[in-house]
Amino acid sequence: MIRFPKAPVGPDIKALETVDGVDVLARAQTRDVLLVGVGRWRPRAAGGRAGRRPRHRVTVVDPGFLLPVNPALVAMAGDYRLVAAVEDNVRVGGVGARLALELADTGVDVPVRVFGLPARFIDHGARADLLREHGLSDRQIAGALVDAFGARAMTPASPKGGSTASRPDRRRWA
């Protein structure tokens, strides 16, 4: 099978720092969400609002290599309250699933949210339409992260586990 890309790879992104082969593309002031951007998602994740403002508690990394899962990425993930992997691939057996398995196998207890395509035939269409159809637009991913993290934990003024608001503000993450 030959696969032709529907979009360009994107611009090269200079890492803020590299930790044992893992490029840190954007760093939040808190260690709430570690977003692992793979393939074409890497520049989108790093260029999104989540990486630009400190109140958007998301650190974005590029794993450097995909398999085997980099032990430095596993160690880094253990420092966060939620790990999200966004990939331009199927979820089943993809990088995010392998990362989740590696975290479980090494006893790193952190929830993982994997964003990718379902393991089935995908009809032809415009890339943006297909991404939206499968919950992979920037806004949908941001909303899913808010939902996965929980309203209480997402409140900027609240301490870990506390709450000062009744619902998350998705606009801060989108």
Phi, psi and omega in degrees: 000136176251130182248125179256128181293147178265352181212156178291159181297324179110173183288157174288138181243127179281129179287145173292323176197163176238126181247104179048045177094353179260119179277125175269113185266331178208139183233129175272165179283341179245167179250059180271302185236128172255116181256117179263109181263127184240137176065229181293344180284337183305305180293327180293317181295316182288329182272353181287167181299332182300329181270351188265331185238136185301331182292346178269074188314047182239127171257132183250131179230155171248120185294349180084297172231155189266310182226139356294162180296130181295124178303330178294325177292320178298313179298317180298317182300327180295343179273357184248161181271342178207138175244133176234133177244127180242121183222155179264063187199179175284149179291316184292119179076007180277186183297316180298318178295319179293322177296315179300318179295317179296320177298315179296316182296330181263006176078018177275111186266087178218135178294144181235132176244121183255125177250123179187189182271153176289156180275071178204171178295134179250125179300157177288153177170177177294140183306312181300320179294317180295320178297314178299317181301330183253018175072028185246018174284161180304315181295319180294320178295316178300315178297319179294325177294318177299314180297317182293323182283326178099145184299319184293318183285339185277349183288119185304324184275353185273143174288168181305123178086351181264178180213139173233006180219156182273339180207152180288155176257100184296334182298330180291339185255342186278000000 
